[in-house]
Amino acid sequence: MKKLFISLFFVVSLQAQSIYTADGSWTANTELDIDHYDVSRGPQGGPYTLVVSVPHPITTFQEIGLSGPNCWILTGVNTVGISSLPTAEVCIGVPGTPQGFSITFTVTVP
């Protein structure tokens, strides 16, 4: 098993009427067989919908025009299409969560 270490960070720009932009970034995986990262969004606890597949070594994405609470998870996908387990969710607008923060995750890739 390979371990994928991901540090996921969100910066949120709150605007009038609670419309916001979320900028996500993470630390690139250093393994040679990492192909891309899948970023998915949904309500707290899921289900999640794929937002974007980000090719490695890019480690950022942005979503604009968001409203209400949202949570994201991230998976790494290797060159043969095997996905890692998802990270813990990172939520914005959920009571008790900060507006911008950094969390380090360890994800096991088969």
C-alpha positions as CSV (number, residue, x, y, z in Angstrom):
1,M,0.0,0.0,0.0
2,K,1.2,3.5,-0.8
3,K,0.4,6.5,1.3
4,L,-0.8,9.7,-0.3
5,F,-0.2,12.7,2.0
6,I,-2.5,15.6,1.2
7,S,-2.8,18.9,2.9
8,L,-6.0,20.6,1.8
9,F,-6.5,24.3,2.4
10,F,-9.6,26.4,1.6
11,V,-9.8,30.2,1.4
12,V,-13.3,31.5,1.3
13,S,-14.4,34.9,0.0
14,L,-17.8,35.7,1.4
15,Q,-19.9,38.2,-0.5
16,A,-23.4,39.8,0.0
17,Q,-26.3,37.3,0.0
18,S,-23.9,34.6,1.3
19,I,-22.5,33.9,-2.2
20,Y,-18.9,32.9,-2.0
21,T,-15.8,31.6,-3.8
22,A,-13.8,28.7,-2.5
23,D,-10.2,28.3,-3.4
24,G,-8.7,24.9,-2.6
25,S,-5.1,23.8,-2.6
26,W,-3.1,20.8,-1.4
27,T,0.4,19.4,-1.3
28,A,1.3,17.5,-4.4
29,N,1.9,13.8,-4.1
30,T,5.5,12.9,-4.9
31,E,4.9,9.3,-6.2
32,L,5.7,8.8,-9.9
33,D,2.4,7.1,-10.7
34,I,0.0,9.8,-9.5
35,D,-2.1,10.9,-12.4
36,H,-4.7,13.3,-11.0
37,Y,-6.8,14.4,-8.1
38,D,-10.6,14.2,-7.9
39,V,-12.3,17.0,-6.0
40,S,-15.9,16.3,-5.0
41,R,-18.5,18.4,-3.2
42,G,-21.6,17.7,-1.3
43,P,-23.5,18.2,2.0
44,Q,-21.9,17.3,5.3
45,G,-21.6,13.5,5.4
46,G,-22.3,13.2,1.6
47,P,-23.2,12.1,-0.9
48,Y,-20.6,13.9,-2.9
49,T,-20.5,14.8,-6.6
50,L,-17.3,15.1,-8.6
51,V,-16.6,18.8,-9.2
52,V,-13.3,18.6,-11.1
53,S,-10.4,16.2,-11.9
54,V,-7.2,18.1,-11.5
55,P,-4.2,16.8,-13.4
56,H,-1.0,16.2,-11.4
57,P,1.1,18.2,-10.6
58,I,-1.5,21.0,-10.4
59,T,-2.7,21.3,-6.8
60,T,-5.4,24.1,-6.8
61,F,-8.9,24.6,-7.9
62,Q,-11.6,27.3,-7.5
63,E,-15.4,27.2,-7.3
64,I,-17.3,30.5,-7.7
65,G,-20.9,31.4,-7.0
66,L,-21.4,29.0,-4.1
67,S,-24.0,29.4,-1.4
68,G,-25.0,27.7,1.7
69,P,-22.9,25.0,3.5
70,N,-20.6,22.8,1.4
71,C,-18.1,20.1,2.1
72,W,-15.3,18.8,-0.1
73,I,-13.3,15.5,-0.3
74,L,-10.2,14.8,-2.3
75,T,-8.9,11.5,-3.8
76,G,-5.7,10.8,-5.6
77,V,-5.9,8.6,-8.7
78,N,-2.9,6.8,-10.1
79,T,-2.0,6.1,-13.7
80,V,-3.9,2.8,-13.9
81,G,-7.1,4.5,-12.5
82,I,-7.0,3.3,-8.9
83,S,-8.3,5.9,-6.5
84,S,-7.2,6.4,-3.0
85,L,-9.7,6.5,-0.1
86,P,-11.2,9.9,0.2
87,T,-9.8,12.5,2.6
88,A,-11.8,13.6,5.6
89,E,-14.3,16.2,4.5
90,V,-13.5,19.9,4.7
91,C,-16.6,22.0,5.3
92,I,-17.5,25.6,4.9
93,G,-20.6,27.2,6.2
94,V,-21.3,24.3,8.5
95,P,-21.9,25.5,12.1
96,G,-18.8,25.1,14.2
97,T,-16.3,25.1,11.3
98,P,-13.9,28.0,10.6
99,Q,-14.1,30.0,7.3
100,G,-10.5,29.2,6.1
101,F,-8.3,26.4,7.5
102,S,-5.7,23.8,6.7
103,I,-5.9,20.1,7.4
104,T,-3.3,17.4,6.7
105,F,-4.7,14.0,5.6
106,T,-3.1,10.6,5.1
107,V,-4.8,8.6,2.3
108,T,-3.8,5.0,1.5
109,V,-3.5,4.1,-2.2
110,P,-3.7,0.4,-3.1
